[in-house]
Amino acid sequence: MTHMRKKLRTCNNEAIGMSSADSDRERSDDNEHAFEEEKAYRAIAMLVCTAEVPPKSFVNQYFKSYLELVNPLFHISFPNIERHCLGVYEEEKEKIMQVLGSFDGQITLSLDALRHDGKNVLDYVCLTAHFIDGEWKQKNWVINFSCVCGYSLYEPPETTVLKSLSDWDIQSKIASLTLVNHEDYDESAEIIKNKVQEKKLLQLNGQIFRVHCCADTFRLMVEDAFEEIHSFIWNLRRLVLFWKSPPLWHLTFHKLQEAIELESKGEYTVENGYLDLDIPSAKEWEKARTVCKLVGIIYNTAEVLFHTKSPTAGIYLHNIWVLRVSLRKESISSDRFLKSMARKMLKKLDEYWKDTFLLLAVATVMDPRYKMKYIEFSSMKYEGSGGDSPVATVLEAVQSLFYDYAARTLELEKTSSDLPSDPSSSDSEDEVPREVEGLNDPSFGFNCLDEYNQFLLSNSRPPKSDLELYLEEPVLPWNKDFKLLSWWKAASPKYPILSKMARDVLAVPFSLTTSYEAFSSIIKKPDRDLIILSPELMNALMCTRSWFEHPKQH
């Protein structure tokens, strides 16, 4: 009977033109293409963790219907997606920790604030680590995203930051912190600074630890200006029914400009159909013109800074310096309202300048198109001979920072040289014949060798340091397409110590936002698709999406 079955199977295979080898191959192919659920979840998790694809979209009823058509065996569930996403996060976090742990430079932090206005107000913070790696590539890695205020939860921002630094074990590598320019965060910044100082000595005694967000400073200045004509703007919105714009202050500024131009042409009159009650008075129009003039000065600066791709410290320093000079000029105007408004704006800008100027200046000196020459030039041009020149202060800061890096490098070299050497490589005394000891004496035949060497040392100049060589060389011609990090990568062998200093200083972000987001007149909103998730998954996705490098689109 068994023999008969084998024969029938052979006959059937032959009848359909299939050999036994073909039959085995078919079964092998079926096994190769067998559905593996874990691999499918892993692929989905990688997509969610690397791209802005909402994880909830995979359990949408229409997507599930599609999956049933493609593969009826795959019954997708959200808990499994979440489990695999958290698995990807843990795997990648271990790799990131190894990179940060072995990194021989310093890390700067940024702390961004976000707010979700729903039935309950929820505040979130996003903590990012910024550094330039060994290949001179800028890294901006989110290391924590969490809710700090909402419902019954309240955790001060500094608590979140310090927990993260401990979790990532990078307390001893923090150099500075960029955060919003708001008094609510002043205490948090001071607490973080004090805790970091327990682990390491801060550079320049902590003078450059806190960095104010430039975009946030501009927003506060513009807010003060618009508040002076709040009722005018409200009436104008009613007057111009089509005026509905997103909460971006530069759009409000443009609308005001358009309205002022139309008013000068006699547009807003009763004869043109406008109600006399809604038309602003001549005095209100004059105030609006003044506000537009001052906001326009800020806008011109902001447009350069926030629409420039990867603006350097030199771009920030130059344009903010010019802005200060412009506001100082308006602050002595004979127009009382203009003078008052300009002084109010200038006060906020001066506070920002006081806290951020030194770091901006040091980072600018690390750009071979500027060096100390630009600081000298700007001091004469914008401060004049009668003002307090910052040249000496900046040079002293640059030198002090460099000496710190030089001392640290020397200490590392000394530590490595103190390691025990291979005893087999040294010659023993017995191997040197006594009769030639005199010949091996370096002073043999020249009994004043020590005095001669001392004379040479006293009459010779010590070799110039990296910093001296760098500052003495001519500045490079200005070129807006200049690749600063590429230049330092090529120059690092020539300036081994200074390049380490430049790498750390140039990693500092001077604004938390760029592009159109920098003009927001409200606190940024978090991604709604993320904040509806569990705190663990929300944090995991914010982090991993910043860790993976996305290929450039061609």
Helices and strands as residue ranges (DSSP letters): H 2-15, H 20-32, H 37-50, G 55-59, H 61-70, H 78-102, E 107-117, E 121-132, E 138-150, E 153-154, H 157-168, G 171-173, E 174-179, G 183-185, H 186-199, G 203-206, E 210-212, H 214-228, H 230-239, H 249-264, G 270-272, H 282-307, H 313-330, H 336-365, H 371-378, I 379-383, H 391-417, G 423-425, G 429-431, G 434-436, H 437-440, H 449-458, H 466-472, H 484-491, H 498-505, G 515-519, H 528-531, H 535-547
